[in-house]
Amino acid sequence: MQEFQTTEKRGRGRPAKQHLNLTTVPSIIDFSGVEELSKLDIDPRMMDTMVSGLRVDELLSHEKGIPCATNIMCIGDPGVGKTTVLLDLLASIQLRGRKCLFISGEMGKKQMFKYTERFPQFGLIKTLFMSDYLNYNTKDVVEQSLDMGFDLVLVDSAAEVVEGVRDDNGWDRKMAESWLVDVCTKNNKGENKENKYTSFLLIQQVTKSGVFVGSNKLKHMMDAMMEMRRDKDGGTFMNFMKNRNGLVDCKLSYDLGSKKIVYGAITRIEEEAE
């Protein structure tokens, strides 16, 4: 029942203020899922780690690899090699027997063909080109492709997917980002045809000043936030601003070679500042 009350008299044509009193019925909530941590029933496969054999494994987690059911956001300067580095990570993990998918929202087939000429290992990666499905709802394309079940999925970029979902469904950004969080969480839980506890690598855009583009909810739901930057000498490095599974305040330098990525040593950031 809604009840409106006028609390002020009109004065000089100004509309009277109204207070809206809403009587709501509280939801009936099932709290059966609240239990002691020692009684949690976790599938051992969810605790597995995907190893690439690359130096970056040491930075990703204490177990040296990407934990299953984990979401990692990667941001960075334009041209710093985000897509190249993460595709190399994806390909290396796939070569070790994992089922991987690359969702390309920015690059088309011609651009990716050039990539495979430079980095032949990329040619093994199953790739979903969003440009091939413009006549379909982006939401349906992403949901149905993920439902096939993958161990690791790289999305380039999260912003392109969110914009596509917004346009196709008439949603605002907040609603589209909430959907992205939900679809990642669903597959983290193994809710797909192959019961894969999917991990996600999501490339996200930044502003001209290098600030993360997206809501706090999107940021907070990530298990790790990686940034890839250029240092004062023009070199490139990656580090984690947030990492529930591994190292923070450490940086790993890398160089995009003609055929492969060359990694340097992992150093603590505060040590360099001294």
C-alpha positions as CSV (number, residue, x, y, z in Angstrom):
1,M,0.0,0.0,0.0
2,Q,1.3,3.4,-0.9
3,E,0.6,6.5,1.2
4,F,1.4,10.1,0.1
5,Q,1.5,12.9,2.5
6,T,1.9,16.6,1.7
7,T,4.2,18.2,4.3
8,E,4.6,21.7,3.0
9,K,2.2,24.3,1.6
10,R,2.8,25.6,-1.9
11,G,4.6,28.9,-2.0
12,R,5.0,31.2,-5.1
13,G,4.3,28.4,-7.6
14,R,6.7,25.9,-6.1
15,P,5.3,22.3,-5.9
16,A,4.6,20.9,-2.5
17,K,7.1,18.3,-1.3
18,Q,5.8,14.8,-0.8
19,H,7.1,12.0,1.3
20,L,6.5,8.5,0.0
21,N,6.0,5.8,2.6
22,L,6.4,2.4,1.2
23,T,5.4,-0.7,3.1
24,T,7.4,-3.6,1.8
25,V,7.2,-7.3,2.6
26,P,10.6,-8.7,3.5
27,S,11.9,-11.5,1.3
28,I,11.9,-15.1,2.7
29,I,15.6,-16.0,2.7
30,D,17.0,-19.5,2.8
31,F,20.1,-19.5,5.1
32,S,20.8,-23.2,4.8
33,G,24.0,-22.4,3.0
34,V,25.5,-20.8,6.1
35,E,27.8,-23.4,7.6
36,E,31.1,-24.0,9.3
37,L,34.1,-23.6,7.0
38,S,35.3,-27.0,7.9
39,K,32.1,-28.5,6.4
40,L,32.4,-26.9,3.0
41,D,32.0,-29.4,0.2
42,I,34.5,-28.3,-2.5
43,D,35.2,-30.4,-5.6
44,P,39.0,-31.1,-5.6
45,R,39.1,-30.1,-9.3
46,M,38.2,-26.5,-8.2
47,M,41.4,-26.4,-6.2
48,D,43.6,-27.4,-9.2
49,T,46.1,-25.0,-10.8
50,M,46.7,-24.5,-14.6
51,V,50.4,-24.3,-15.3
52,S,51.9,-22.7,-18.4
53,G,55.6,-23.3,-17.7
54,L,56.3,-19.6,-18.2
55,R,57.9,-17.2,-15.7
56,V,54.6,-15.5,-15.3
57,D,53.3,-18.6,-13.4
58,E,55.3,-17.4,-10.4
59,L,53.5,-14.1,-10.3
60,L,50.0,-15.5,-10.8
61,S,49.7,-17.6,-7.7
62,H,51.6,-19.2,-4.8
63,E,50.9,-22.5,-6.5
64,K,52.6,-21.1,-9.7
65,G,49.9,-21.0,-12.2
66,I,46.2,-19.9,-12.7
67,P,43.9,-21.5,-10.0
68,C,40.7,-23.0,-11.4
69,A,37.5,-20.9,-10.9
70,T,39.5,-17.7,-10.8
71,N,38.8,-14.3,-12.5
72,I,41.7,-12.1,-13.4
73,M,41.3,-8.6,-14.8
74,C,44.1,-7.1,-16.9
75,I,44.5,-3.4,-17.6
76,G,47.3,-1.4,-19.1
77,D,48.6,1.2,-21.5
78,P,47.7,0.9,-25.2
79,G,50.3,-1.1,-27.2
80,V,51.9,-2.5,-24.1
81,G,51.1,-6.1,-25.2
82,K,48.2,-7.1,-23.1
83,T,46.6,-9.3,-25.8
84,T,49.9,-10.8,-26.9
85,V,51.1,-11.7,-23.5
86,L,47.7,-13.2,-22.4
87,L,47.3,-15.2,-25.7
88,D,50.8,-16.6,-25.1
89,L,49.7,-17.6,-21.6
90,L,46.5,-19.2,-23.0
91,A,48.3,-21.1,-25.7
92,S,50.9,-22.4,-23.3
93,I,48.3,-23.7,-20.9
94,Q,46.4,-25.3,-23.8
95,L,49.5,-27.1,-24.9
96,R,49.5,-28.8,-21.5
97,G,46.1,-30.3,-22.1
98,R,43.6,-27.7,-21.0
99,K,40.6,-26.6,-23.0
100,C,40.8,-22.9,-23.8
101,L,38.8,-20.3,-25.6
102,F,39.6,-16.8,-26.9
103,I,36.7,-14.4,-27.2
104,S,37.8,-11.6,-29.5
105,G,35.6,-8.5,-29.4
106,E,38.1,-6.2,-30.9
107,M,40.3,-8.0,-33.5
108,G,39.0,-9.7,-36.6
109,K,40.3,-12.7,-38.5
110,K,42.8,-10.8,-40.6
111,Q,44.5,-9.3,-37.6
112,M,44.6,-12.6,-35.7
113,F,46.0,-14.3,-38.8
114,K,49.0,-11.9,-38.7
115,Y,49.4,-12.8,-35.0
116,T,49.6,-16.5,-35.8
117,E,52.4,-15.8,-38.4
118,R,54.4,-14.1,-35.7
119,F,53.4,-16.4,-32.9
120,P,52.5,-19.8,-34.4
121,Q,51.4,-21.3,-31.1
122,F,48.4,-18.9,-31.2
123,G,47.0,-20.9,-34.1
124,L,46.0,-23.7,-31.8
125,I,43.6,-21.6,-29.8
126,K,39.8,-21.9,-30.5
127,T,38.7,-18.3,-31.2
128,L,35.2,-16.8,-31.1
129,F,35.1,-13.7,-33.3
130,M,32.2,-11.6,-32.0
131,S,32.1,-9.8,-35.4
132,D,30.9,-13.1,-36.9
133,Y,27.8,-13.0,-34.8
134,L,26.5,-9.4,-35.2
135,N,23.0,-10.7,-36.1
136,Y,22.7,-12.4,-32.7
137,N,22.3,-11.0,-29.2
138,T,25.7,-10.7,-27.7
139,K,24.4,-12.0,-24.4
140,D,23.2,-15.2,-26.1
141,V,26.5,-15.7,-28.0
142,V,28.7,-15.4,-24.9
143,E,26.4,-17.5,-22.7
144,Q,26.0,-20.3,-25.2
145,S,29.7,-20.4,-26.1
146,L,30.8,-20.6,-22.5
147,D,28.2,-23.4,-21.9
148,M,30.3,-25.7,-24.0
149,G,32.7,-25.8,-21.1
150,F,36.3,-24.5,-20.9
151,D,39.1,-24.5,-18.4
152,L,40.3,-21.0,-19.3
153,V,38.7,-18.2,-21.3
154,L,40.4,-15.0,-22.4
155,V,38.1,-12.1,-23.2
156,D,39.3,-9.1,-25.2
157,S,37.9,-6.9,-24.1
158,A,35.4,-6.9,-21.3
159,A,34.3,-3.4,-22.3
160,E,33.4,-4.5,-25.8
161,V,31.3,-7.4,-24.5
162,V,29.6,-5.1,-22.0
163,E,28.8,-2.6,-24.7
164,G,27.4,-5.2,-27.0
165,V,25.1,-6.6,-24.3
166,R,24.0,-3.0,-23.5
167,D,23.1,-2.2,-27.1
168,D,21.4,-5.5,-27.8
169,N,19.2,-5.6,-24.6
170,G,18.7,-1.9,-23.9
171,W,20.4,-2.2,-20.5
172,D,22.5,0.4,-18.7
173,R,26.2,-0.2,-18.0
174,K,25.6,-1.3,-14.4
175,M,23.1,-4.0,-15.5
176,A,25.4,-5.2,-18.2
177,E,28.4,-5.4,-15.9
178,S,26.3,-7.3,-13.3
179,W,25.5,-9.8,-16.1
180,L,29.2,-10.2,-16.9
181,V,30.0,-10.9,-13.2
182,D,27.1,-13.4,-13.0
183,V,28.1,-15.3,-16.1
184,C,31.7,-15.6,-14.9
185,T,30.5,-16.7,-11.5
186,K,28.2,-19.3,-13.0
187,N,31.0,-20.9,-15.0
188,N,33.4,-20.6,-12.0
189,K,31.0,-22.9,-10.3
190,G,31.1,-25.4,-13.1
191,E,27.6,-24.7,-14.3
192,N,28.3,-25.7,-18.0
193,K,27.9,-28.8,-20.1
194,E,31.3,-30.2,-19.2
195,N,31.2,-29.2,-15.5
196,K,34.4,-27.2,-16.1
197,Y,35.4,-24.8,-13.2
198,T,36.3,-22.1,-15.7
199,S,38.8,-19.3,-15.0
200,F,38.7,-16.0,-16.9
201,L,41.3,-13.6,-18.1
202,L,39.5,-10.3,-18.9
203,I,41.3,-7.5,-20.7
204,Q,39.7,-4.1,-19.7
205,Q,40.2,-0.6,-21.0
206,V,41.7,2.3,-19.1
207,T,41.2,6.1,-19.4
208,K,43.9,8.3,-20.9
209,S,45.3,8.7,-17.4
210,G,45.5,5.0,-17.0
211,V,42.6,4.6,-14.6
212,F,40.4,1.4,-14.7
213,V,37.2,1.8,-16.6
214,G,34.3,0.0,-14.9
215,S,32.2,-0.2,-11.7
216,N,33.5,-1.1,-8.3
217,K,31.4,-4.2,-8.3
218,L,33.2,-5.4,-11.4
219,K,36.5,-4.6,-9.8
220,H,35.7,-6.2,-6.4
221,M,34.4,-9.4,-7.9
222,M,37.8,-10.1,-9.5
223,D,40.2,-12.4,-7.7
224,A,43.1,-10.5,-9.1
225,M,43.8,-7.2,-10.8
226,M,46.9,-7.2,-13.1
227,E,48.3,-4.1,-14.7
228,M,50.8,-3.9,-17.6
229,R,52.8,-0.7,-17.9
230,R,55.8,0.9,-19.4
231,D,58.6,2.1,-17.1
232,K,60.6,5.3,-17.4
233,D,63.2,3.6,-19.6
234,G,60.6,2.4,-22.1
235,G,60.6,-1.2,-20.9
236,T,57.4,-3.1,-20.2
237,F,56.4,-4.9,-17.0
238,M,53.4,-6.4,-15.2
239,N,52.4,-6.4,-11.6
240,F,49.3,-7.2,-9.5
241,M,47.5,-4.4,-7.6
242,K,45.3,-7.1,-6.0
243,N,45.9,-10.9,-5.9
244,R,44.0,-13.2,-3.6
245,N,46.1,-16.1,-4.8
246,G,49.6,-14.8,-5.1
247,L,52.1,-11.9,-5.1
248,V,51.4,-8.2,-4.9
249,D,53.9,-5.3,-4.9
250,C,56.1,-7.3,-7.3
251,K,56.8,-6.7,-10.9
252,L,57.8,-8.9,-13.8
253,S,59.5,-7.4,-16.8
254,Y,58.9,-8.8,-20.3
255,D,59.9,-8.0,-23.8
256,L,57.8,-8.8,-27.0
257,G,60.3,-10.5,-29.2
258,S,59.8,-11.3,-32.9
259,K,58.7,-14.9,-32.1
260,K,58.3,-15.2,-28.4
261,I,58.0,-13.2,-25.2
262,V,61.1,-12.9,-23.1
263,Y,60.5,-12.6,-19.3
264,G,63.0,-11.0,-16.9
265,A,63.2,-11.5,-13.1
266,I,60.5,-10.8,-10.5
267,T,61.5,-7.9,-8.3
268,R,59.8,-6.2,-5.3
269,I,58.6,-2.7,-6.2
270,E,59.6,-1.2,-2.9
271,E,63.1,-2.5,-3.4
272,E,63.4,-0.5,-6.6
273,A,62.2,2.6,-4.9
274,E,65.0,2.6,-2.4
